[in-house]
């Protein structure tokens, strides 16, 4: 899965369960008063060890969860925690800017003005990449619609009649967003052949569910005239040479009767102008260190890890909140079912979005208010017409704007 997420199910089910309910978190002052009263009720004589109510309150405050986790935060901030502190950043996606940047890039390639048919940065799109492979591997050109490699073989002009994407049933079952199958731009059967003119309004072909397919592949149909007789044929190709989990820059552009395709890897530094569009903004808040129990399908407290820096650091680090880390991790694993299918398990300090606690409500208000202010503009009723116009423009340009908050430490996002 790339930076912008994916449209397929990966069965990485995330479950958040509270370790301690609100009613079980005792106010430190209440705890201190209870301790003081018990001490005085049980004690028949005054001793030097007798604690005043102030002493009890100070001791309770020092042993409270906020104090312990505050100590853990400071220790991790000083670089003493193997996994580091989670840090957050805001990833902005400005589609209008993206289209402008992609247009400039394509104009530099074409050395003239171009029109952007579509421009996307995101998950691997099989329809776009099928055309890219037809171009680079088979010499196909949209305007001519010829497959030169096959023309040489048969001694006649071979035209691309159509192509269809074949997906294994598992892929269809895994997809949660139909945009995964999106066919951008012009139809695969839009090009001219010896029997038809070019038709940019031609409908798209349906994708095929193919039980014999192991991975998605393309079935290409071609046609040619040989001695006044129409001949037809087909061939298949896959995408094994591509990393389909890689975020891609995918563009279709037109100029002077030509329609061209461009593909590039996003996030490699090769296209800095595009990457600058997806700005990383300021950090959003501070986060306590995560108490890890499981990573990459492994019990972190397993005997086999005892000599590792991660094991020894975790064992020592979490003493600050009075947790015997290895015992806690192993006990947790005993109480979890199907641990082999659990990839990550950790404890984090969070605020429930439906909290009724006044302090939590104030925090949530400030948090969401800040998120709202990071948007590019404030929407009001008077902005409705321009807003709808802007959204229509984005849809027509096959691009979206948005905001993603990325929270990650050294090992897990």
N, C-alpha and C positions, 0 to 999 in steps of 0.2 A: 504494500500500500504506500502510495506516495504522500507528499506533503499535504495535498488537498483532500486526503481521504479517498475512499473508493465507493463504488456503487455495487460491489459484490459482498455477499455475506462471507465473513471469514471465520464465523463461529467463535470469535473471541468474545464470549459473553461476559459482560462486566456486571458485577453484583456489588453493591455497597451496603454493608450492614453495620449498624452501630455497635461498637464494643461496649459502650456505657450509655445508658439512657439518662436523660436529664434528671429524672427523679433520684437517680443513684449518685449524682454528683452533689456532694454535701458542701454547703457554704462553709468556708474555713472558719468564719466567726462563730457559726453555730456549733461547729465541731469543737472549737476552743472552749466555748461556754459549757458544753456537755462534759468535756474532759475536766474542766475546773470543778464542776459540781460533783462529779464522780470522785475526784481526788479528795475533796473536802468531806464528802459523806463517808468515805471508806477509811479516812485517816482519823485516828483518835487522839493523836498527839502531834504537836508541831515539830517539824524536822527542818534541817538545813536544805533538804531537797524539795521542800514545798514550793510550788510555783504559783505566782500571782496570776490573776486573770489576764494581765498584759503579757506575761511570759507565755501563757497558754495560747494566746492569740498570735504571738510572734512565731511560736513553734508550728502552729497550724498553717500559718501563711507560708512558712518555709517548706512545708510538706504538701502544699496544695498542687494540683495538676498544672495550673498556669505557671507557677514558679519552676516546677521540674521541667516542663516543656520549654520554658524560657531559657533555662540553663542548657538544654539540648540544642536549642537554636543558636545560642552564642558559641557553643563548642563547635557546631558544624560550620558556622560562619567563619570561625578561625581556621578552618581547614582540617579539623580533627576527625571528620567523619568520612569513611571510605566512599560512600555514595553521594556525598555532597548535599547542598541545599537545593530544593526545587526552585527554579527560576522561571519567570513567565515573560512572554513577549507577545505583542499583538502583530499579527500578520494581516496587512491590508491588501485588498484586491480591488484595484480601480480599473474597471473595464474600459472606460472611455480612454484613459491614458494608454491602456494596453493596446487598443486598436490603433491608436496613433503611432505607437512605437513599432508595432508589427508592420504597419503600412510603410513606414520609413525604411525598415529593414528590407522589405520586399522591393521597394523602389531602388535601393542600393544594389540589389541583386539584378533586377531587370534593367537598371540604368534608364528608367523612365517612369512616368506616373503610372500607378496601378490602382485598381479597385479591390478592396478586400471583400471576398465572398464570405469567408469566415476566418476567425482567428481564436484559437483556444489554447490555454495553458492548463494542463491537468492530466487526468488519467488516460492511459493508452486507449485510443479509439481504433478499433479494428477496421472500420470502413475507411477512415482516412489513411491508415497505414497500409491497407490493401492497395490503394491507389499509389502510395509512395513506392511500394515494392514493384508494382507494375511499371512504374516510371524508371526506377533505378536498375532493376534486374532484367526487365523484358523490353525496355526501350519504348514503352508506350507513351504517346502524346495525346492529350485530350482533344486538341483541335483536329488532328488527323485521324485520331482513334485507331491507329494502326499498331499492330504488334510486330515490329520489324524482325525479331528473332524467328518468328513462325513464318513470316513472309519469305525469308531466305530459304527455309526448309521446303516449302511447297512451290516456290517459284511464282507466287501470286500475292497480291495485297491482302493480307489477313487483318480483319477488323475485329475489335472487341465488341461482341454483341451484348454481353451482360456478364455480371459476376454476382455470386451470392455467398454470403457468409454462412458457414456451417458451425454450429455450436454443439458440444456434447450435452446431454441432459443435465449433467452435474452443474454445468455453467448456468443453464437456465434456472435451475433450482436455487443456485447461490445468489443470483442477482436480486437486489432489493430495490433498485432504481432502474427503470426502463431506459433512462438516458445512456446506460451502458451500451445499449444496442443502437444508439443514435446514428443515423446516416446523414451526415452533414452535406450541405451544398447540393450539387446536381446528382441525378440518378446514375446508377451504373450503366443504364441503357439509354443514356442521353446522347451518346456519340453517334455519328453517321456511320452507315455501312453501305455496301453496294445495293442494298434493298431499301434503305430508309435515309431521310435527311437528319441532320442534327436536330434534336428536340430537347431544349433545356427545361421544358416543363414535364418531361416524362416522369411517371411515377416510380418511386423506389421499389425494388424487389424485396420480398419478405425474407427474413433470415430463416434458416432451416435448422430444426432440431434433428441432429444426426446421432443415433445410438451407437454407431460404430466409430464416431470421432472420439479421440482421446483429448485433444486440445482443439481450440478453434482453428478453422482453416478456410480458405477461399476456393470456390470452384468457378473457374473462368470458362465462359462460353465464347467461342469465336466463329467467324463465318468468312467465307471468301468465294469468289467466282472462279471456276476453272472450266474453260471451254464452254461458257454459257450455262454451266450447271452450278447451282449453289451447293457448296460443301460446308459442313459444320463439324465442330470438334470441341473438345474441352480438356482442361488440365487443372490440377490442384496445386496449391502451395500453402505452406504454413508460415508461422512467425517465430520459428525456433531461434533465429539469429537476433531477435529483439528481446530486451528485458521488459516484459509487459507490466512490471511493477514500477517502472521508471516514469516519473512525471515528464510529460512531453510538451513541446511547443509545436502546435499543428496549425498550419495556415493553408488556405486556398485563396489565390489572388488571380485577377484577370487584367490583361492589357493587350491592346492592338490585336484582338481576335484570338489571343492565347489565354489558356487557363492552366495555371501551374500550381504545384503543391510543394510545400516546404515542411520539413520535420526536423526537430532538434531536441536534444536532451536539456531539460530544465534543471537548474541547480548545480551544474558542473562548472560554472564560471565562464563558459564559452560565449554566452549571450548576456553580458552584464546589464545592457540597457533594458532587457525584458525583466531581469531579476530585480532591478531597482524599482520596477512598478509595484512589485509585491513587497512593500516596505515592511521592515520590522520596526515597530514603534517602541515606545518606552515600556518598561516593565509594569505589570499590573499587580501591585501588592507584594507582600512577603509571605513565605510559606515555611512551616515547620518541617524539619527533616522527616523522611518517611521511615517507618519501622518495618524493614523488609523481612519476610519469612520465606518467600519463594520467588525465584527468578528463572526464566528460561526453562521451565519445567523441572527445576531442581530444588530440593530441600536445602536451604542455605546452611542449616545446622547439622547436616549429615556428617557422619564421622569422616567421610572422605575429604571434607573441606576444612578439617580442623587446623591444618598447617597453613592455610591461606591467609593472606592479609585481611580479606573481607571478613572471614570468620572471627579472627582475633580482635579486629577493630570493632566489630559489632558487639561482641561479648563485653568489651570494656566500655564502649561508648554508652550503651543503654543502662549501665549502672546508675547513670545520673537521674533516671526516673524510677529507680528501684526495680528494674526489670532484669531477671536472669534470662538473657536473650535466648540462649540455646535451649533451655528448658521450655520457655514459652513457645518457641518455634516448633519443637518436637511435639509438645502437647497439642498445639494447634493442628498439626498434621494428623494426629490420632483422631481428632474430632471432625476432620474434613472427609467427605466422600469423593471418590473418583479423583484422587489427587493427581493421577497420571495425566488427566486432561486439563489440569489447572496450570496455567503458564506463570502468572504473577499473583502474589498475595502480599499485601502490605497494609499497614495501619497509617492513616494520615489524619491530621487535625482539620476538621471541616465544620462549616456552619450549615445546618439544614435550611433549605430555601423556605420551608413552611414553619420556621420557628416562631413561637409566641413570646420568646424572651425579649424584653425591651432592648437590651444591649445588642442582641443578635439582629433584631429588626433594624436598629439604627445602622449597624454594620452593613446589612444587606442593601439598605436604601443607598448608602454611600457607594457601595460597590457597583450596583446597577446604574446609578446616576453617572458614575464615571464611564461605564461602558457606553451609555447613551451619548455622552459628550465626545467619545472617540469617533463617532460616525462623521461622515464628511459634511453633513448638513442636518439641521433640525427641520423636521417635517411638520408643517402646520396645515390647517384646512385650506388656507389661501394658496398653499403650494401644490395642492392636489393635481391641478391640471398639468403643471410642469413636471411633477413627479411621475405621472402616468406616461407623459410623453417621453421622459427619460428612460423609463422602464421598457417602453416599446422599442426605443432605439437600441437598448442593450439586447433585447431578444432578437431583433433583426440582425444584429451584428454577431449573434451566437456567442455572446460573452456575458459574464455575470460579475457583479461586484459583491463584496462581502468582507467579513472580518472573522478572523480565527484567533483565539487565544491559545497559545502553546505553553504548556507547563511541563517542564522536564528537569530532571537532575542528571547525574552522570550516566545513569543506566536505563532510565525509563521515562517515556513521554506520556 
